[in-house]
Structure formats: structure tokens, C-alpha cells
Amino acid sequence: MTVSDSAVKIGELSLIRHIRSEFSSALLKDVAIGIGDDAAVLRVGGREGLLISADTMCEGIHFDMTFATAYQVGFKLVSVNVSDIYAMGGTPNWFLLTAAFAPDTSEKFAKEFLSGVKDALDLYGAGLVGGDITSSKSGIVVTGIVMGFAEKPITRSGARVGDKIYVTGALGDSACGLELLRHIMAPVELDKDNGPDRPMPWPAMRPLIHRHLMPIVLKPSLGASAASAMMDISDGLALDLRRLCAESGVGAVIYENKLPMSSHMLAASELLDKDPLHFSLCGGEDYEYLFTSAEDIDTARYIGDITDTGLVMIDKNNDAKDLADCGYVHFI
């Protein structure tokens, strides 16, 4: 049996549930929040709030060197890790890097990758403090471990019935950018004004492709308002909302006409003959934030409400339907 066995379909979420049951952190006195959130929360020196999280990117799964540069891979690795710290209401401070390269990897490639890592760390105000470099026989595998602090960590488990559901920005841009790259099938230089002009003009494609290759994550701006639950949107709104609701023991209703979609994504979807709603619900890797609050938040987009049970979407015709069961899941 394998984790991707089509008959058993253990899948990523079931495997995580098994890990949580086998490796309970309840008896570890220094663990405030363990497995199951965007980051673990540890107590250090009697003070709660040290965050630690890890993310791995594998060639052929998370990135394709057919249309990514080494610099872009390094930059993205840092961003996706920092996103987990921001999702807990924290600030990143330290970063550990593990990289496995094929033996024939050029020095130029390795240095460009590290340059991307450095520029991203400088952007987010974190420092590289260690890691490991090793070899790989089957593609590039890179892992980041990020640590930081949060005065009041925000978890996935605090949503309550009656809370409003918010997202911090447009959804579907990254998935649409990936679809454009599959048409271009070549690396692109995102800092240049001139680029490929097919399947649509470069100025219209660049922000979507940038969102996929080099996401720049922003700490959610909540002001004095309080989020009851929060997580980053890495695997698609539909799947990540399902995860947040499961951790909080609640349901949700969202409204199709409230979902924020960029004009670039809508234009590209029409040209590609793709459904923009599918990109927004199922695409993933937007690294925006999904959160709930009992308050009215004017710095984010209201998309629905927390309910007792069920996952429902009200479509543009005001018809209720089950929320699409979609998103990126490993092993299936």
C-alpha cells in the first residue's frame, strides 16, 4: 500500500490526522499549539509565542525548471514559509535552509538560487542562521524552516458561529499564472518590461505570472480589529476553508459574487477559455489570508459567514449549492 494508492486514497489530510494521533504534543509542556496549524507555537522562558514552521518545495511538484529560474525558486521558498508565520499573526526572525541539488548542478545555478533566498529574507526582515546542503539523484528539493514571534498567536480553531469570513486579496491569480506559463513553456524575467506576448500581451500576463513564480506575501492588516481564526490560502480557498472549519468545528456559507478576482485574471481566463471561479476556489498558491472575525473589517474582503454546519456557496443566481470539493492535495 502507498500513500497514493487509488483504492485506499490515504491522502495528505488523512496522513496528517494519523501523525497527529501518533505524535501528540499534549504532554510536551513547552508546546502551546502543536501539529495542525500554520505554525507550531512554543513557550520559551515562560513566555508563549515562539512560532516555527517548515515548507518543502520539490522539482516537478511545486516548481518546474522549464519555466522557473533558480532565483525565483529561492525567493518563493522563503515567501511560502513566511506566509505561515504571518498567518499566525507573527513576524519572521530566523530561517534555516536545506537544499538537495543534483551532482551536475552548476555553481551559477546554486548562487542564483541563494541570491533569491537572500533577497526574500532581506525583504521580510529575517536572517539565515543555518541549514544543510546535500545531493539529490532525482531533482531539486529545498526546504525552509522559519521561526518568529507572535504576541497573540491566531489559530485555525477560533471561528465561531456568526463570525464573518474575509480574504485579504484577489484569488486565482497564481493558478492562472501557472496556466499561462504552460503556454509560454520558457523561463521569464519578471523585472523586465518586455516579455513574451503570447498567449496575451506581456503587461497583462506579468502580474499573474509574478504571483505564481515569486509571490510577495504581506502581513494581514487588521488594525485594532481581532481575527478569531486565520490561515494562509496555499491549496485553494475551497480546501483551506474546509480545513479552517474542521479545526473550528463549524460550517460556512460564502457568496460567489463576493469573491475578489483581479481584472488580469478575468481577462486571461476568458482568453484561455477557463472558468475564473475554478481558479479562485481551487487553484491555490495565492498566499493571501483567510480569516474570520466578529467585527467589520474594512482592510479585507468579506466573502461569507460562519454557520453551525455544512459548506455552502451561494452562486450568482442566488442558488445554494455545496461548496466545491477541490484544491491541491498531495498523494492523489
C-alpha positions in Angstrom: 0.0 0.0 0.0 1.2 3.5 -0.7 0.0 7.0 0.3 -1.3 7.5 -3.2 -3.0 4.1 -3.6 -6.0 4.8 -5.7 -8.1 2.2 -3.9 -7.3 3.4 -0.4 -6.6 7.1 -1.1 -4.9 7.8 2.3 -4.1 11.3 1.0 -2.3 14.2 2.7 -5.1 15.1 5.2 -5.5 11.5 6.4 -1.8 11.1 6.8 -1.7 14.3 8.9 -4.5 13.1 11.1 -2.5 9.9 11.6 0.6 11.8 12.6 -1.4 14.0 15.0 -2.8 10.9 16.7 0.6 9.2 16.9 2.7 12.2 17.9 0.5 14.1 20.4 2.1 17.2 21.8 -0.3 17.4 24.7 2.3 16.1 27.1 5.0 18.5 26.0 4.9 21.3 28.5 6.6 23.8 26.2 4.2 23.3 23.3 1.2 25.7 23.3 0.0 24.7 19.8 1.3 21.6 18.0 0.5 19.8 14.8 -2.4 21.0 12.7 -1.9 24.8 12.3 0.2 27.0 10.0 2.9 27.0 12.6 3.7 25.4 16.0 3.6 27.8 19.0 6.2 27.1 21.7 6.7 28.5 25.2 10.2 29.8 25.8 11.3 31.4 29.0 7.8 31.2 30.4 6.5 33.3 27.5 4.2 31.9 24.8 4.6 33.0 21.3 7.7 31.4 19.6 6.5 30.3 16.1 8.2 27.6 14.0 7.1 26.2 10.6 8.6 24.3 7.7 7.7 24.0 4.0 9.3 21.9 1.3 9.4 22.5 -2.4 10.1 19.7 -4.8 11.0 20.0 -8.5 8.2 18.6 -10.6 5.7 19.1 -7.8 6.0 22.7 -6.6 8.0 24.2 -9.4 9.1 23.3 -13.0 12.5 24.4 -14.2 11.0 24.6 -17.7 9.7 28.0 -16.8 11.2 29.0 -13.5 14.7 30.4 -12.7 16.8 29.4 -9.8 16.4 32.9 -8.4 12.6 32.6 -8.5 12.7 29.2 -6.7 14.8 30.6 -3.9 12.7 33.7 -3.5 9.4 31.7 -3.5 10.7 29.2 -0.9 11.2 32.0 1.6 7.8 33.6 0.8 5.8 30.4 1.3 7.4 29.9 4.7 7.0 33.5 5.8 3.3 33.2 4.9 2.8 30.6 7.6 4.2 33.0 10.3 2.0 35.9 9.1 -1.0 33.5 9.1 -0.4 33.1 12.9 -0.3 36.8 13.4 3.5 36.7 13.8 6.7 38.3 12.5 9.5 36.2 11.0 13.0 36.4 12.5 15.2 33.4 11.6 15.4 31.0 8.7 17.0 27.6 8.2 17.7 26.3 4.6 18.1 22.8 3.4 18.8 22.2 -0.3 19.4 19.0 -2.2 20.9 19.5 -5.7 21.8 17.1 -8.4 25.5 16.4 -8.6 25.7 18.2 -12.0 24.1 21.4 -10.7 26.2 24.4 -11.8 27.7 26.8 -9.4 25.9 29.6 -11.3 22.5 27.9 -10.6 23.3 27.4 -6.9 24.4 31.0 -6.4 21.3 32.4 -8.2 19.1 30.2 -6.0 20.8 31.6 -2.9 20.5 35.1 -4.2 16.8 34.7 -4.4 16.7 33.3 -0.9 18.8 36.3 0.4 16.7 39.0 -1.4 13.5 37.5 0.0 14.9 37.3 3.6 16.0 40.9 3.3 12.5 41.9 2.2 10.9 40.1 5.2 13.5 41.2 7.7 14.6 37.6 8.6 18.1 36.2 8.8 19.6 32.9 7.6 21.0 31.1 10.7 21.9 27.6 9.4 20.7 24.5 7.4 22.1 21.8 5.3 23.3 21.3 1.7 23.2 17.8 0.2 22.9 16.0 -3.1 19.9 14.5 -4.9 19.5 11.8 -7.5 16.0 12.9 -8.7 15.6 16.6 -9.0 15.9 19.6 -6.7 14.4 19.5 -3.2 14.5 22.6 -1.0 13.1 23.1 2.5 12.8 26.2 4.6 12.3 26.3 8.4 11.2 29.7 9.6 10.9 31.0 13.2 9.4 34.1 14.6 7.2 35.6 17.4 3.6 36.5 17.9 2.3 38.3 21.0 -1.2 36.7 20.5 -1.0 33.8 18.0 -4.0 33.3 15.8 -5.0 29.7 15.1 -7.4 28.0 12.7 -9.6 26.8 15.6 -11.2 30.0 16.8 -14.0 30.6 14.3 -17.5 30.9 15.9 -21.0 30.8 14.5 -21.9 34.4 13.4 -18.4 35.4 12.6 -17.8 37.0 9.1 -15.4 35.3 6.7 -12.8 37.5 5.0 -9.9 37.2 2.5 -7.1 39.7 2.1 -6.9 39.9 -1.7 -7.7 38.6 -5.1 -7.9 34.8 -5.6 -6.9 32.7 -8.6 -4.1 34.8 -9.9 -1.4 32.2 -9.2 -3.2 29.3 -10.8 -4.0 31.5 -13.8 -0.3 32.5 -14.0 0.7 28.8 -14.0 -1.7 28.2 -16.9 -0.1 31.0 -18.8 3.4 29.6 -18.2 2.2 26.3 -19.6 1.6 28.1 -22.8 4.8 30.0 -22.8 7.0 27.0 -21.8 10.1 29.0 -21.1 11.5 31.0 -18.1 10.6 34.6 -18.0 12.4 37.6 -16.4 9.8 39.3 -14.2 11.8 42.5 -13.7 11.8 43.4 -17.4 9.2 45.4 -19.2 9.4 43.3 -22.3 8.5 39.6 -22.3 6.6 37.0 -24.3 3.5 38.4 -26.0 1.6 35.2 -26.4 -0.9 33.9 -25.5 -1.7 37.5 -24.4 0.3 40.8 -24.1 3.1 40.7 -21.6 1.8 43.6 -19.4 -1.4 41.7 -18.8 0.4 38.4 -18.1 3.2 39.7 -15.9 1.3 40.2 -12.6 -0.3 36.8 -12.8 3.0 35.0 -13.6 4.7 37.0 -10.9 2.1 35.9 -8.4 2.9 32.3 -9.2 6.7 32.4 -9.6 7.6 35.0 -7.0 4.8 35.6 -4.6 5.4 38.6 -2.3 3.4 37.9 0.9 2.1 40.8 3.1 1.3 40.6 6.8 -2.5 40.9 7.2 -3.5 44.4 8.2 -6.2 44.1 10.9 -5.6 47.3 12.7 -7.2 47.2 16.1 -9.6 44.5 15.0 -9.4 40.9 16.1 -9.3 37.8 13.9 -10.9 34.8 15.6 -9.2 32.3 13.2 -6.8 32.6 10.3 -4.7 30.7 7.8 -3.0 31.3 4.6 -4.5 30.3 1.3 -2.0 27.9 -0.2 -4.1 25.0 -1.5 -7.2 26.9 -2.8 -9.9 28.7 -0.9 -12.4 25.8 -1.0 -9.9 23.3 0.6 -8.4 25.8 3.0 -11.9 27.0 4.2 -12.8 23.3 4.7 -9.7 22.9 6.9 -10.4 26.0 9.0 -14.0 25.0 9.5 -12.9 21.4 10.5 -10.4 22.8 13.1 -13.1 25.2 14.5 -15.9 22.7 14.4 -18.2 25.0 12.4 -19.7 25.4 8.9 -19.6 28.2 6.4 -21.6 29.9 3.6 -19.8 32.0 1.0 -21.1 34.1 -1.8 -19.7 33.8 -5.4 -20.3 37.4 -6.2 -18.2 38.4 -3.1 -15.1 36.5 -4.2 -12.4 39.0 -5.2 -11.0 38.4 -8.7 -8.5 40.6 -10.5 -9.2 42.2 -13.9 -6.0 40.5 -15.2 -7.2 37.1 -14.1 -10.7 37.6 -15.6 -9.2 38.7 -18.9 -6.8 35.8 -19.0 -9.4 33.3 -18.1 -11.6 34.4 -21.0 -8.7 34.2 -23.5 -7.7 30.7 -22.2 -11.4 29.6 -22.1 -11.0 28.7 -18.4 -13.5 29.2 -15.6 -12.2 32.0 -13.3 -14.3 30.7 -10.4 -12.4 27.4 -10.6 -9.1 29.3 -10.4 -10.4 31.2 -7.4 -11.8 28.3 -5.5 -9.4 25.5 -6.4 -6.2 27.0 -7.8 -4.0 27.5 -4.7 -0.7 29.3 -4.1 -2.2 32.7 -3.8 -0.8 33.2 -0.3 -3.5 35.6 0.7 -5.1 35.1 4.0 -8.4 33.6 5.0 -9.7 34.8 8.4 -12.8 35.1 10.5 -13.9 37.9 12.8 -17.0 39.0 14.7 -16.1 42.6 13.7 -16.5 44.5 10.4 -13.1 44.7 8.8 -12.5 47.3 6.1 -9.0 46.2 5.2 -10.1 42.8 3.7 -12.9 41.4 1.5 -16.0 40.0 3.2 -17.0 36.7 1.4 -19.4 34.9 3.7 -20.3 33.8 7.2 -19.6 31.1 9.7 -22.6 28.8 10.3 -23.3 25.8 12.5 -22.6 23.1 9.9 -22.2 22.5 6.2 -20.1 24.2 3.5 -22.3 26.1 1.1 -21.8 28.6 -1.7 -24.5 30.9 -2.9 -23.9 31.4 -6.6 -24.6 34.4 -8.8 -28.2 33.3 -9.3 -28.7 33.2 -5.5 -28.9 29.4 -5.6 -27.3 27.5 -2.7 -25.0 24.6 -3.6 -22.4 22.5 -1.8 -19.0 24.2 -1.9 -16.8 22.6 -4.5 -14.6 19.9 -3.0 -11.4 20.9 -4.7 -7.9 22.2 -4.1 -4.4 20.9 -4.2 -3.9 17.6 -2.3 -0.7 15.6 -2.3 -0.7 11.8 -3.0 -3.8 11.6 -5.1 
